[in-house]
Amino acid sequence: MNEQIKQIAEQAGLELDDDAALEPPPPIYYITEKDLEKFTELLIKECSKVIQNWKKEPFPFDEDLAVQLIHEHFGFEVPPKNIKVIKI
């Protein structure tokens, strides 16, 4: 799991099971709605921080780059861009 996601989960009060890859699978843990809301709030703040840091760059805003930066920050593969078909 990406280090930023681990930190956000811990800040939200979630307990992470490092033995998740072991056999047999560990028991399922439930989280409260309050914990989930806190995790989501912290995740959105982290995404906003990535964009705010990028705004300091001397080139104009680009939505595709913003998506790429957020995905890379959390260690996920950047999704492919939608392919637009132009009829001639």
TORRO-656459 format. One record per atom (N, C-alpha, C): residue number from 1; residue in one letter; chain; y, x, z. Coordinates in pm, whole numbers. Example, Ala and Ser with C-alpha at 12.3 -4.5 7.8 and 13.67 -1.06 7.14 Angstrom:
# residues 2
<pt k="1" r="A" c="A" north="-569" east="1319" up="780"/>
<pt k="1" r="A" c="A" north="-450" east="1230" up="780"/>
<pt k="1" r="A" c="A" north="-330" east="1320" up="780"/>
<pt k="2" r="S" c="A" north="-225" east="1285" up="708"/>
<pt k="2" r="S" c="A" north="-106" east="1367" up="714"/>
<pt k="2" r="S" c="A" north="3" east="1290" up="787"/>
END
This chain:
# residues 88
<pt k="1" r="M" c="A" north="-118" east="85" up="0"/>
<pt k="1" r="M" c="A" north="0" east="0" up="0"/>
<pt k="1" r="M" c="A" north="124" east="90" up="0"/>
<pt k="2" r="N" c="A" north="224" east="47" up="-72"/>
<pt k="2" r="N" c="A" north="349" east="120" up="-82"/>
<pt k="2" r="N" c="A" north="414" east="134" up="56"/>
<pt k="3" r="E" c="A" north="472" east="249" up="83"/>
<pt k="3" r="E" c="A" north="532" east="277" up="214"/>
<pt k="3" r="E" c="A" north="646" east="179" up="247"/>
<pt k="4" r="Q" c="A" north="727" east="142" up="147"/>
<pt k="4" r="Q" c="A" north="837" east="48" up="173"/>
<pt k="4" r="Q" c="A" north="783" east="-88" up="217"/>
<pt k="5" r="I" c="A" north="675" east="-133" up="155"/>
<pt k="5" r="I" c="A" north="617" east="-262" up="191"/>
<pt k="5" r="I" c="A" north="560" east="-254" up="333"/>
<pt k="6" r="K" c="A" north="495" east="-143" up="368"/>
<pt k="6" r="K" c="A" north="444" east="-127" up="504"/>
<pt k="6" r="K" c="A" north="557" east="-134" up="606"/>
<pt k="7" r="Q" c="A" north="667" east="-64" up="578"/>
<pt k="7" r="Q" c="A" north="779" east="-63" up="672"/>
<pt k="7" r="Q" c="A" north="839" east="-202" up="688"/>
<pt k="8" r="I" c="A" north="852" east="-274" up="578"/>
<pt k="8" r="I" c="A" north="909" east="-410" up="584"/>
<pt k="8" r="I" c="A" north="816" east="-502" up="663"/>
<pt k="9" r="A" c="A" north="686" east="-491" up="639"/>
<pt k="9" r="A" c="A" north="590" east="-574" up="712"/>
<pt k="9" r="A" c="A" north="597" east="-546" up="862"/>
<pt k="10" r="E" c="A" north="605" east="-419" up="899"/>
<pt k="10" r="E" c="A" north="614" east="-383" up="1040"/>
<pt k="10" r="E" c="A" north="745" east="-434" up="1102"/>
<pt k="11" r="Q" c="A" north="856" east="-425" up="1027"/>
<pt k="11" r="Q" c="A" north="984" east="-476" up="1077"/>
<pt k="11" r="Q" c="A" north="977" east="-627" up="1100"/>
<pt k="12" r="A" c="A" north="896" east="-696" up="1019"/>
<pt k="12" r="A" c="A" north="883" east="-841" up="1031"/>
<pt k="12" r="A" c="A" north="785" east="-879" up="1142"/>
<pt k="13" r="G" c="A" north="722" east="-779" up="1203"/>
<pt k="13" r="G" c="A" north="629" east="-807" up="1312"/>
<pt k="13" r="G" c="A" north="486" east="-830" up="1266"/>
<pt k="14" r="L" c="A" north="456" east="-799" up="1141"/>
<pt k="14" r="L" c="A" north="321" east="-817" up="1089"/>
<pt k="14" r="L" c="A" north="236" east="-697" up="1125"/>
<pt k="15" r="E" c="A" north="111" east="-720" up="1157"/>
<pt k="15" r="E" c="A" north="18" east="-612" up="1187"/>
<pt k="15" r="E" c="A" north="-63" east="-582" up="1063"/>
<pt k="16" r="L" c="A" north="-68" east="-455" up="1025"/>
<pt k="16" r="L" c="A" north="-142" east="-415" up="907"/>
<pt k="16" r="L" c="A" north="-275" east="-355" up="949"/>
<pt k="17" r="D" c="A" north="-380" east="-389" up="874"/>
<pt k="17" r="D" c="A" north="-513" east="-338" up="902"/>
<pt k="17" r="D" c="A" north="-543" east="-226" up="804"/>
<pt k="18" r="D" c="A" north="-543" east="-102" up="853"/>
<pt k="18" r="D" c="A" north="-570" east="13" up="767"/>
<pt k="18" r="D" c="A" north="-714" east="21" up="723"/>
<pt k="19" r="D" c="A" north="-802" east="-57" up="782"/>
<pt k="19" r="D" c="A" north="-943" east="-55" up="747"/>
<pt k="19" r="D" c="A" north="-978" east="-161" up="643"/>
<pt k="20" r="A" c="A" north="-879" east="-211" up="569"/>
<pt k="20" r="A" c="A" north="-901" east="-321" up="475"/>
<pt k="20" r="A" c="A" north="-997" east="-284" up="364"/>
<pt k="21" r="A" c="A" north="-1015" east="-155" up="334"/>
<pt k="21" r="A" c="A" north="-1103" east="-115" up="225"/>
<pt k="21" r="A" c="A" north="-1247" east="-96" up="271"/>
<pt k="22" r="L" c="A" north="-1274" east="-113" up="399"/>
<pt k="22" r="L" c="A" north="-1408" east="-91" up="451"/>
<pt k="22" r="L" c="A" north="-1499" east="-211" up="426"/>
<pt k="23" r="E" c="A" north="-1629" east="-184" up="422"/>
<pt k="23" r="E" c="A" north="-1729" east="-290" up="410"/>
<pt k="23" r="E" c="A" north="-1795" east="-307" up="545"/>
<pt k="24" r="P" c="A" north="-1821" east="-423" up="594"/>
<pt k="24" r="P" c="A" north="-1780" east="-552" up="539"/>
<pt k="24" r="P" c="A" north="-1630" east="-572" up="558"/>
<pt k="25" r="P" c="A" north="-1576" east="-668" up="485"/>
<pt k="25" r="P" c="A" north="-1430" east="-689" up="495"/>
<pt k="25" r="P" c="A" north="-1390" east="-728" up="637"/>
<pt k="26" r="P" c="A" north="-1270" east="-687" up="678"/>
<pt k="26" r="P" c="A" north="-1223" east="-721" up="813"/>
<pt k="26" r="P" c="A" north="-1193" east="-870" up="823"/>
<pt k="27" r="P" c="A" north="-1179" east="-919" up="945"/>
<pt k="27" r="P" c="A" north="-1147" east="-1062" up="961"/>
<pt k="27" r="P" c="A" north="-1010" east="-1095" up="901"/>
<pt k="28" r="I" c="A" north="-991" east="-1221" up="870"/>
<pt k="28" r="I" c="A" north="-864" east="-1267" up="815"/>
<pt k="28" r="I" c="A" north="-765" east="-1290" up="930"/>
<pt k="29" r="Y" c="A" north="-643" east="-1244" up="912"/>
<pt k="29" r="Y" c="A" north="-538" east="-1265" up="1011"/>
<pt k="29" r="Y" c="A" north="-438" east="-1365" up="957"/>
<pt k="30" r="Y" c="A" north="-391" east="-1450" up="1043"/>
<pt k="30" r="Y" c="A" north="-291" east="-1548" up="1004"/>
<pt k="30" r="Y" c="A" north="-155" east="-1506" up="1054"/>
<pt k="31" r="I" c="A" north="-52" east="-1538" up="977"/>
<pt k="31" r="I" c="A" north="84" east="-1508" up="1020"/>
<pt k="31" r="I" c="A" north="159" east="-1640" up="1035"/>
<pt k="32" r="T" c="A" north="258" east="-1636" up="1119"/>
<pt k="32" r="T" c="A" north="337" east="-1757" up="1140"/>
<pt k="32" r="T" c="A" north="438" east="-1774" up="1026"/>
<pt k="33" r="E" c="A" north="487" east="-1894" up="1013"/>
<pt k="33" r="E" c="A" north="590" east="-1920" up="912"/>
<pt k="33" r="E" c="A" north="715" east="-1836" up="941"/>
<pt k="34" r="K" c="A" north="745" east="-1818" up="1068"/>
<pt k="34" r="K" c="A" north="861" east="-1737" up="1107"/>
<pt k="34" r="K" c="A" north="842" east="-1592" up="1062"/>
<pt k="35" r="D" c="A" north="721" east="-1537" up="1080"/>
<pt k="35" r="D" c="A" north="693" east="-1399" up="1036"/>
<pt k="35" r="D" c="A" north="705" east="-1388" up="884"/>
<pt k="36" r="L" c="A" north="654" east="-1487" up="813"/>
<pt k="36" r="L" c="A" north="659" east="-1485" up="667"/>
<pt k="36" r="L" c="A" north="804" east="-1493" up="619"/>
<pt k="37" r="E" c="A" north="884" east="-1578" up="683"/>
<pt k="37" r="E" c="A" north="1026" east="-1588" up="646"/>
<pt k="37" r="E" c="A" north="1098" east="-1456" up="672"/>
<pt k="38" r="K" c="A" north="1068" east="-1391" up="785"/>
<pt k="38" r="K" c="A" north="1131" east="-1263" up="817"/>
<pt k="38" r="K" c="A" north="1090" east="-1157" up="714"/>
<pt k="39" r="F" c="A" north="962" east="-1153" up="679"/>
<pt k="39" r="F" c="A" north="914" east="-1058" up="580"/>
<pt k="39" r="F" c="A" north="985" east="-1080" up="447"/>
<pt k="40" r="T" c="A" north="997" east="-1206" up="405"/>
<pt k="40" r="T" c="A" north="1063" east="-1238" up="279"/>
<pt k="40" r="T" c="A" north="1210" east="-1199" up="283"/>
<pt k="41" r="E" c="A" north="1277" east="-1227" up="393"/>
<pt k="41" r="E" c="A" north="1418" east="-1190" up="408"/>
<pt k="41" r="E" c="A" north="1435" east="-1038" up="395"/>
<pt k="42" r="L" c="A" north="1351" east="-962" up="463"/>
<pt k="42" r="L" c="A" north="1360" east="-817" up="458"/>
<pt k="42" r="L" c="A" north="1328" east="-764" up="318"/>
<pt k="43" r="L" c="A" north="1233" east="-826" up="250"/>
<pt k="43" r="L" c="A" north="1197" east="-785" up="115"/>
<pt k="43" r="L" c="A" north="1313" east="-807" up="19"/>
<pt k="44" r="I" c="A" north="1380" east="-921" up="31"/>
<pt k="44" r="I" c="A" north="1495" east="-950" up="-55"/>
<pt k="44" r="I" c="A" north="1609" east="-854" up="-26"/>
<pt k="45" r="K" c="A" north="1631" east="-823" up="101"/>
<pt k="45" r="K" c="A" north="1735" east="-726" up="137"/>
<pt k="45" r="K" c="A" north="1705" east="-589" up="77"/>
<pt k="46" r="E" c="A" north="1578" east="-550" up="78"/>
<pt k="46" r="E" c="A" north="1539" east="-421" up="21"/>
<pt k="46" r="E" c="A" north="1565" east="-419" up="-130"/>
<pt k="47" r="C" c="A" north="1533" east="-529" up="-199"/>
<pt k="47" r="C" c="A" north="1560" east="-538" up="-343"/>
<pt k="47" r="C" c="A" north="1710" east="-530" up="-369"/>
<pt k="48" r="S" c="A" north="1788" east="-600" up="-288"/>
<pt k="48" r="S" c="A" north="1934" east="-596" up="-303"/>
<pt k="48" r="S" c="A" north="1987" east="-456" up="-282"/>
<pt k="49" r="K" c="A" north="1929" east="-383" up="-187"/>
<pt k="49" r="K" c="A" north="1972" east="-246" up="-160"/>
<pt k="49" r="K" c="A" north="1946" east="-157" up="-282"/>
<pt k="50" r="V" c="A" north="1832" east="-177" up="-347"/>
<pt k="50" r="V" c="A" north="1800" east="-99" up="-468"/>
<pt k="50" r="V" c="A" north="1906" east="-122" up="-574"/>
<pt k="51" r="I" c="A" north="1944" east="-249" up="-595"/>
<pt k="51" r="I" c="A" north="2044" east="-283" up="-697"/>
<pt k="51" r="I" c="A" north="2182" east="-229" up="-657"/>
<pt k="52" r="Q" c="A" north="2218" east="-242" up="-530"/>
<pt k="52" r="Q" c="A" north="2348" east="-192" up="-484"/>
<pt k="52" r="Q" c="A" north="2358" east="-41" up="-504"/>
<pt k="53" r="N" c="A" north="2252" east="31" up="-475"/>
<pt k="53" r="N" c="A" north="2254" east="177" up="-496"/>
<pt k="53" r="N" c="A" north="2269" east="209" up="-644"/>
<pt k="54" r="W" c="A" north="2208" east="130" up="-729"/>
<pt k="54" r="W" c="A" north="2216" east="154" up="-873"/>
<pt k="54" r="W" c="A" north="2355" east="123" up="-927"/>
<pt k="55" r="K" c="A" north="2426" east="27" up="-863"/>
<pt k="55" r="K" c="A" north="2560" east="-8" up="-909"/>
<pt k="55" r="K" c="A" north="2657" east="109" up="-905"/>
<pt k="56" r="K" c="A" north="2626" east="209" up="-826"/>
<pt k="56" r="K" c="A" north="2713" east="326" up="-815"/>
<pt k="56" r="K" c="A" north="2706" east="415" up="-937"/>
<pt k="57" r="E" c="A" north="2608" east="390" up="-1023"/>
<pt k="57" r="E" c="A" north="2592" east="471" up="-1144"/>
<pt k="57" r="E" c="A" north="2705" east="440" up="-1244"/>
<pt k="58" r="P" c="A" north="2741" east="536" up="-1329"/>
<pt k="58" r="P" c="A" north="2856" east="519" up="-1418"/>
<pt k="58" r="P" c="A" north="2826" east="444" up="-1548"/>
<pt k="59" r="F" c="A" north="2716" east="369" up="-1555"/>
<pt k="59" r="F" c="A" north="2690" east="294" up="-1678"/>
<pt k="59" r="F" c="A" north="2677" east="146" up="-1645"/>
<pt k="60" r="P" c="A" north="2690" east="58" up="-1743"/>
<pt k="60" r="P" c="A" north="2694" east="-86" up="-1718"/>
<pt k="60" r="P" c="A" north="2560" east="-142" up="-1669"/>
<pt k="61" r="F" c="A" north="2567" east="-258" up="-1606"/>
<pt k="61" r="F" c="A" north="2449" east="-325" up="-1552"/>
<pt k="61" r="F" c="A" north="2354" east="-364" up="-1665"/>
<pt k="62" r="D" c="A" north="2226" east="-345" up="-1640"/>
<pt k="62" r="D" c="A" north="2122" east="-380" up="-1737"/>
<pt k="62" r="D" c="A" north="2010" east="-448" up="-1659"/>
<pt k="63" r="E" c="A" north="1983" east="-575" up="-1690"/>
<pt k="63" r="E" c="A" north="1883" east="-652" up="-1617"/>
<pt k="63" r="E" c="A" north="1745" east="-589" up="-1626"/>
<pt k="64" r="D" c="A" north="1708" east="-538" up="-1742"/>
<pt k="64" r="D" c="A" north="1577" east="-476" up="-1759"/>
<pt k="64" r="D" c="A" north="1562" east="-353" up="-1670"/>
<pt k="65" r="L" c="A" north="1668" east="-275" up="-1659"/>
<pt k="65" r="L" c="A" north="1664" east="-157" up="-1572"/>
<pt k="65" r="L" c="A" north="1654" east="-200" up="-1426"/>
<pt k="66" r="A" c="A" north="1723" east="-306" up="-1389"/>
<pt k="66" r="A" c="A" north="1717" east="-355" up="-1251"/>
<pt k="66" r="A" c="A" north="1574" east="-396" up="-1216"/>
<pt k="67" r="V" c="A" north="1508" east="-466" up="-1305"/>
<pt k="67" r="V" c="A" north="1368" east="-505" up="-1284"/>
<pt k="67" r="V" c="A" north="1281" east="-381" up="-1270"/>
<pt k="68" r="Q" c="A" north="1302" east="-285" up="-1357"/>
<pt k="68" r="Q" c="A" north="1225" east="-161" up="-1354"/>
<pt k="68" r="Q" c="A" north="1244" east="-87" up="-1221"/>
<pt k="69" r="L" c="A" north="1369" east="-77" up="-1175"/>
<pt k="69" r="L" c="A" north="1397" east="-7" up="-1050"/>
<pt k="69" r="L" c="A" north="1329" east="-72" up="-931"/>
<pt k="70" r="I" c="A" north="1333" east="-204" up="-925"/>
<pt k="70" r="I" c="A" north="1270" east="-275" up="-813"/>
<pt k="70" r="I" c="A" north="1119" east="-256" up="-816"/>
<pt k="71" r="H" c="A" north="1059" east="-271" up="-933"/>
<pt k="71" r="H" c="A" north="914" east="-251" up="-944"/>
<pt k="71" r="H" c="A" north="875" east="-109" up="-904"/>
<pt k="72" r="E" c="A" north="947" east="-11" up="-952"/>
<pt k="72" r="E" c="A" north="917" east="129" up="-920"/>
<pt k="72" r="E" c="A" north="936" east="157" up="-771"/>
<pt k="73" r="H" c="A" north="1039" east="97" up="-711"/>
<pt k="73" r="H" c="A" north="1068" east="118" up="-570"/>
<pt k="73" r="H" c="A" north="950" east="75" up="-483"/>
<pt k="74" r="F" c="A" north="884" east="-34" up="-523"/>
<pt k="74" r="F" c="A" north="771" east="-85" up="-446"/>
<pt k="74" r="F" c="A" north="636" east="-38" up="-500"/>
<pt k="75" r="G" c="A" north="638" east="49" up="-601"/>
<pt k="75" r="G" c="A" north="515" east="108" up="-650"/>
<pt k="75" r="G" c="A" north="432" east="18" up="-740"/>
<pt k="76" r="F" c="A" north="496" east="-77" up="-807"/>
<pt k="76" r="F" c="A" north="426" east="-167" up="-897"/>
<pt k="76" r="F" c="A" north="456" east="-130" up="-1042"/>
<pt k="77" r="E" c="A" north="362" east="-162" up="-1128"/>
<pt k="77" r="E" c="A" north="381" east="-138" up="-1271"/>
<pt k="77" r="E" c="A" north="488" east="-233" up="-1323"/>
<pt k="78" r="V" c="A" north="575" east="-182" up="-1406"/>
<pt k="78" r="V" c="A" north="682" east="-263" up="-1464"/>
<pt k="78" r="V" c="A" north="619" east="-357" up="-1566"/>
<pt k="79" r="P" c="A" north="648" east="-488" up="-1555"/>
<pt k="79" r="P" c="A" north="588" east="-582" up="-1650"/>
<pt k="79" r="P" c="A" north="644" east="-560" up="-1790"/>
<pt k="80" r="P" c="A" north="565" east="-589" up="-1893"/>
<pt k="80" r="P" c="A" north="616" east="-572" up="-2030"/>
<pt k="80" r="P" c="A" north="729" east="-670" up="-2057"/>
<pt k="81" r="K" c="A" north="819" east="-627" up="-2141"/>
<pt k="81" r="K" c="A" north="930" east="-716" up="-2180"/>
<pt k="81" r="K" c="A" north="876" east="-825" up="-2270"/>
<pt k="82" r="N" c="A" north="941" east="-939" up="-2266"/>
<pt k="82" r="N" c="A" north="903" east="-1047" up="-2357"/>
<pt k="82" r="N" c="A" north="935" east="-1003" up="-2499"/>
<pt k="83" r="I" c="A" north="842" east="-1027" up="-2586"/>
<pt k="83" r="I" c="A" north="861" east="-991" up="-2726"/>
<pt k="83" r="I" c="A" north="922" east="-1111" up="-2796"/>
<pt k="84" r="K" c="A" north="1036" east="-1090" up="-2859"/>
<pt k="84" r="K" c="A" north="1104" east="-1198" up="-2931"/>
<pt k="84" r="K" c="A" north="1075" east="-1184" up="-3080"/>
<pt k="85" r="V" c="A" north="1039" east="-1295" up="-3138"/>
<pt k="85" r="V" c="A" north="1010" east="-1296" up="-3281"/>
<pt k="85" r="V" c="A" north="1134" east="-1348" up="-3353"/>
<pt k="86" r="I" c="A" north="1182" east="-1273" up="-3448"/>
<pt k="86" r="I" c="A" north="1299" east="-1311" up="-3526"/>
<pt k="86" r="I" c="A" north="1253" east="-1356" up="-3664"/>
<pt k="87" r="K" c="A" north="1282" east="-1479" up="-3698"/>
<pt k="87" r="K" c="A" north="1243" east="-1528" up="-3829"/>
<pt k="87" r="K" c="A" north="1350" east="-1492" up="-3930"/>
<pt k="88" r="I" c="A" north="1307" east="-1444" up="-4045"/>
<pt k="88" r="I" c="A" north="1402" east="-1405" up="-4149"/>
<pt k="88" r="I" c="A" north="1399" east="-1506" up="-4261"/>
END
